[in-house]
Amino acid sequence: MHSVVAAPVLAVAVLLGFSSCAETNLSTSDVYKVGCPAVDAAAGGSSAVSKVTVAGLKKVSESGRLDPEPQRWVEAVITLFDSDDPRNAPDEVQKLVIEGCAKNGYPLQNLHVG
């Protein structure tokens, strides 16, 4: 069980590190590599992970360093985390997040549209 929670927490720590360094070149794959496990953890019921992740993603979103597609994905993830229950977020938000993760090699286990 510790490894299930540890991976998203470690990923969030990496995300926060990326967002705090202005010189760091954040790649698109890094955003998904960090965000997708955190989405899965949040959709699985980990509210602590979602609070930390949304703070880091907001910094990344505001950095202006993302291309339009990952920017939309990050904004959708923030919307997902800002909802009371990520599984009850609007279908179009869930679909964008799910498709972004799948397209980048991270199929989600805890979030499904419909």
Contacts in CASP RR format, 6 or more apart in sequence:
PFRMAT RR
TARGET T0000
AUTHOR 0000-0000-0000
METHOD contacts of the structure
MODEL  1
MHSVVAAPVLAVAVLLGFSSCAETNLSTSDVYKVGCPAVDAAAGGSSAVS
KVTVAGLKKVSESGRLDPEPQRWVEAVITLFDSDDPRNAPDEVQKLVIEG
CAKNGYPLQNLHVG
4 41 0 8 1.000
5 41 0 8 1.000
5 46 0 8 1.000
5 49 0 8 1.000
7 37 0 8 1.000
8 37 0 8 1.000
8 38 0 8 1.000
8 40 0 8 1.000
8 41 0 8 1.000
8 46 0 8 1.000
8 49 0 8 1.000
8 53 0 8 1.000
9 49 0 8 1.000
9 52 0 8 1.000
11 33 0 8 1.000
11 34 0 8 1.000
11 35 0 8 1.000
11 37 0 8 1.000
11 38 0 8 1.000
12 34 0 8 1.000
12 38 0 8 1.000
12 49 0 8 1.000
12 52 0 8 1.000
12 53 0 8 1.000
12 56 0 8 1.000
14 30 0 8 1.000
14 34 0 8 1.000
15 30 0 8 1.000
15 31 0 8 1.000
15 34 0 8 1.000
15 35 0 8 1.000
15 38 0 8 1.000
15 53 0 8 1.000
15 56 0 8 1.000
15 57 0 8 1.000
15 60 0 8 1.000
16 52 0 8 1.000
16 55 0 8 1.000
16 56 0 8 1.000
16 59 0 8 1.000
17 24 0 8 1.000
18 24 0 8 1.000
18 26 0 8 1.000
18 30 0 8 1.000
18 34 0 8 1.000
18 60 0 8 1.000
19 26 0 8 1.000
19 56 0 8 1.000
19 59 0 8 1.000
19 60 0 8 1.000
19 63 0 8 1.000
20 59 0 8 1.000
25 65 0 8 1.000
26 60 0 8 1.000
26 63 0 8 1.000
26 65 0 8 1.000
26 66 0 8 1.000
28 66 0 8 1.000
28 67 0 8 1.000
28 69 0 8 1.000
28 70 0 8 1.000
28 104 0 8 1.000
29 104 0 8 1.000
31 60 0 8 1.000
31 66 0 8 1.000
31 70 0 8 1.000
31 73 0 8 1.000
31 74 0 8 1.000
32 70 0 8 1.000
32 73 0 8 1.000
32 100 0 8 1.000
32 101 0 8 1.000
32 104 0 8 1.000
32 105 0 8 1.000
32 106 0 8 1.000
33 104 0 8 1.000
33 106 0 8 1.000
34 53 0 8 1.000
35 53 0 8 1.000
35 57 0 8 1.000
35 77 0 8 1.000
35 101 0 8 1.000
36 100 0 8 1.000
36 101 0 8 1.000
36 104 0 8 1.000
36 105 0 8 1.000
36 106 0 8 1.000
36 108 0 8 1.000
37 106 0 8 1.000
38 49 0 8 1.000
38 50 0 8 1.000
38 53 0 8 1.000
39 53 0 8 1.000
39 77 0 8 1.000
39 80 0 8 1.000
39 86 0 8 1.000
39 97 0 8 1.000
39 101 0 8 1.000
39 108 0 8 1.000
39 111 0 8 1.000
40 108 0 8 1.000
40 109 0 8 1.000
40 110 0 8 1.000
40 111 0 8 1.000
41 49 0 8 1.000
41 50 0 8 1.000
41 110 0 8 1.000
42 49 0 8 1.000
42 50 0 8 1.000
42 53 0 8 1.000
42 80 0 8 1.000
42 81 0 8 1.000
42 86 0 8 1.000
43 86 0 8 1.000
43 87 0 8 1.000
43 108 0 8 1.000
43 110 0 8 1.000
43 111 0 8 1.000
44 110 0 8 1.000
45 110 0 8 1.000
50 81 0 8 1.000
50 86 0 8 1.000
51 81 0 8 1.000
53 77 0 8 1.000
53 81 0 8 1.000
54 77 0 8 1.000
54 78 0 8 1.000
54 81 0 8 1.000
54 82 0 8 1.000
57 74 0 8 1.000
57 77 0 8 1.000
57 78 0 8 1.000
57 81 0 8 1.000
58 78 0 8 1.000
60 66 0 8 1.000
60 74 0 8 1.000
61 71 0 8 1.000
61 74 0 8 1.000
61 75 0 8 1.000
61 78 0 8 1.000
64 71 0 8 1.000
66 74 0 8 1.000
72 96 0 8 1.000
73 96 0 8 1.000
73 97 0 8 1.000
73 100 0 8 1.000
76 93 0 8 1.000
76 96 0 8 1.000
76 97 0 8 1.000
77 97 0 8 1.000
79 89 0 8 1.000
79 90 0 8 1.000
79 93 0 8 1.000
80 86 0 8 1.000
80 89 0 8 1.000
80 93 0 8 1.000
80 94 0 8 1.000
80 97 0 8 1.000
80 111 0 8 1.000
83 89 0 8 1.000
83 93 0 8 1.000
86 94 0 8 1.000
86 111 0 8 1.000
87 94 0 8 1.000
87 110 0 8 1.000
87 111 0 8 1.000
87 112 0 8 1.000
91 113 0 8 1.000
91 114 0 8 1.000
94 111 0 8 1.000
94 112 0 8 1.000
94 113 0 8 1.000
94 114 0 8 1.000
95 113 0 8 1.000
97 108 0 8 1.000
97 111 0 8 1.000
98 108 0 8 1.000
98 111 0 8 1.000
98 112 0 8 1.000
98 113 0 8 1.000
101 107 0 8 1.000
101 108 0 8 1.000
102 108 0 8 1.000
END
